Amino acid sequence: MNPITIELQVPKAFSFEKNVAYLQRSANECMYRIEDGYVYKAIAHGDDKAVMKVGPSPGGGLQLELVGVSANVDVRDRLIAAAPANVDVRDQLIAAAPANVEVRDQLIAAAQAYVREWFDLDRDLSPFYELASRDRLLQEPVQQFHGLRLMGIPDLFEALCWGIIGQQINLAFAYTLKRRLVEAYGVSVVAEGATHWLFPKPELIASLSVSDLEPMRMTVKKCEYLIGAAEAVASGALSKERVIGAGSLKEAEKLLTGMRGIGPWTAHYAIMRCLRLPDAFPIDDVGLHNAIKLQLGMDRKPTKPELVALSEGWSGWEAYATFYLWRLLY
């Protein structure tokens, strides 16, 4: 298939460079790659796969290009072009084309939707920047990283896995564990000579045993938590739509923390990165504590009552406040 390029409009308060800088924080990231200022990421729609190439467009928006497609989506076009003038024969040839006639359009639509959600392009950040301009903790990070979006993880299973993997370990080791899991059980898509990965399907992880995951070098409990999350998603007991439909942050947290291995931190992490509720607030996060300690020049981490008091002005934007403070550290 010939490359397909489209342009996506972006909000005024958006900086592709600031977001790419955030995405580059770990050289061990396996879910996308960055080369020559472009972000490459695998995308799937059903059984069909492609690789997105995202970068700045001449018009000031984002340029989105599909550079690798696993389905033979141009067969129909070639048949139409080569079909004889006889209408009956032509229709017979077209009817004999593979079933994935609409794959290209579906992949384009899926890619557009993914990028908009990934970069949180449909959110107006004006209210957040207004409150941040008056907040002693947020003034510096919003000036330094203006245009940064809360980069998302649109897939709920992936977001939960990343939260579980990252529990009680440093970020560098978390990336290593994620790479092991993805390269062992994910699906690869090759484009422009590079391998790109799709996150493992919950159905596959649900079929595994703890012993299957032992080569990942995760704790037994983490293996159990990952399998449990996969079972819940694969069975339909847990879905993005169901959590969003819970109706409030409190109810969404209650639904997620009802699962073994998902406490308040993991729940709020998944809610802010996947469900995009701006009032999600992982208040017990060590990185948040260290960022506040840094900002205030403290010789200790803030206590929880101090955090509650310091965050009073963030109401409705706790997720973005947390994300910008995290950015001071990584």
Secondary structure as the mmCIF struct_conf table of DSSP 4:
data_model
#
loop_
_struct_conf.conf_type_id
_struct_conf.id
_struct_conf.beg_label_comp_id
_struct_conf.beg_label_asym_id
_struct_conf.beg_label_seq_id
_struct_conf.end_label_comp_id
_struct_conf.end_label_asym_id
_struct_conf.end_label_seq_id
STRN STRN1 ILE A 4 LEU A 8
BEND BEND1 LYS A 12 ALA A 13
HELX_RH_AL_P HELX_RH_AL_P1 PHE A 16 LEU A 23
TURN_TY1_P TURN_TY1_P1 GLN A 24 ARG A 25
TURN_TY1_P TURN_TY1_P2 ALA A 27 ASN A 28
BEND BEND2 MET A 31 MET A 31
STRN STRN2 ARG A 33 GLU A 35
TURN_TY1_P TURN_TY1_P3 ASP A 36 GLY A 37
STRN STRN3 TYR A 38 HIS A 45
TURN_TY1_P TURN_TY1_P4 GLY A 46 ASP A 47
STRN STRN4 ASP A 48 PRO A 56
TURN_TY1_P TURN_TY1_P5 PRO A 58 GLY A 59
BEND BEND3 GLY A 60 GLY A 61
STRN STRN5 LEU A 62 VAL A 69
BEND BEND4 SER A 70 ALA A 71
TURN_TY1_P TURN_TY1_P6 VAL A 73 ASP A 74
HELX_RH_AL_P HELX_RH_AL_P2 VAL A 75 ALA A 82
BEND BEND5 ALA A 85 ALA A 85
HELX_RH_AL_P HELX_RH_AL_P3 VAL A 87 ALA A 95
TURN_TY1_P TURN_TY1_P7 ALA A 96 ALA A 96
BEND BEND6 ALA A 97 ALA A 97
BEND BEND7 ALA A 99 ALA A 99
TURN_TY1_P TURN_TY1_P8 VAL A 101 GLU A 102
HELX_RH_AL_P HELX_RH_AL_P4 VAL A 103 TRP A 118
TURN_TY1_P TURN_TY1_P9 PHE A 119 ASP A 122
HELX_RH_AL_P HELX_RH_AL_P5 SER A 126 ALA A 132
TURN_TY1_P TURN_TY1_P10 SER A 133 ARG A 134
TURN_TY1_P TURN_TY1_P11 ARG A 136 LEU A 138
HELX_RH_AL_P HELX_RH_AL_P6 GLN A 139 GLN A 144
TURN_TY1_P TURN_TY1_P12 PHE A 145 GLY A 147
HELX_RH_AL_P HELX_RH_AL_P7 LEU A 156 ILE A 165
TURN_TY1_P TURN_TY1_P13 GLY A 166 GLN A 168
BEND BEND8 ILE A 169 ILE A 169
HELX_RH_AL_P HELX_RH_AL_P8 LEU A 171 TYR A 185
BEND BEND9 GLY A 186 GLY A 186
STRN STRN6 VAL A 187 ALA A 191
TURN_TY1_P TURN_TY1_P14 GLU A 192 GLY A 193
STRN STRN7 ALA A 194 LEU A 198
HELX_LH_PP_P HELX_LH_PP_P1 PHE A 199 LYS A 201
HELX_RH_AL_P HELX_RH_AL_P9 PRO A 202 ALA A 206
TURN_TY1_P TURN_TY1_P15 SER A 207 SER A 207
HELX_RH_AL_P HELX_RH_AL_P10 VAL A 210 LEU A 213
HELX_RH_3T_P HELX_RH_3T_P1 GLU A 214 MET A 216
TURN_TY1_P TURN_TY1_P16 ARG A 217 ARG A 217
HELX_RH_AL_P HELX_RH_AL_P11 VAL A 220 SER A 235
TURN_TY1_P TURN_TY1_P17 GLY A 236 GLY A 236
BEND BEND10 ALA A 237 LEU A 238
HELX_RH_AL_P HELX_RH_AL_P12 LYS A 240 ILE A 244
TURN_TY1_P TURN_TY1_P18 GLY A 245 ALA A 246
BEND BEND11 SER A 248 SER A 248
HELX_RH_AL_P HELX_RH_AL_P13 LEU A 249 THR A 257
TURN_TY1_P TURN_TY1_P19 GLY A 258 GLY A 258
BEND BEND12 MET A 259 MET A 259
TURN_TY1_P TURN_TY1_P20 ARG A 260 GLY A 261
HELX_RH_AL_P HELX_RH_AL_P14 PRO A 264 ALA A 270
HELX_RH_PI_P HELX_RH_PI_P1 ILE A 271 LEU A 275
TURN_TY1_P TURN_TY1_P21 PRO A 278 ASP A 279
TURN_TY1_P TURN_TY1_P22 ILE A 283 ASP A 284
HELX_RH_AL_P HELX_RH_AL_P15 VAL A 286 LEU A 296
TURN_TY1_P TURN_TY1_P23 GLY A 297 GLY A 297
BEND BEND13 ASP A 299 ARG A 300
HELX_LH_PP_P HELX_LH_PP_P2 LYS A 301 THR A 303
HELX_RH_AL_P HELX_RH_AL_P16 LYS A 304 LEU A 310
TURN_TY1_P TURN_TY1_P24 SER A 311 SER A 311
HELX_RH_3T_P HELX_RH_3T_P2 GLU A 312 TRP A 314
TURN_TY1_P TURN_TY1_P25 SER A 315 GLY A 316
HELX_RH_AL_P HELX_RH_AL_P17 GLU A 318 ARG A 327
TURN_TY1_P TURN_TY1_P26 LEU A 328 LEU A 329
#
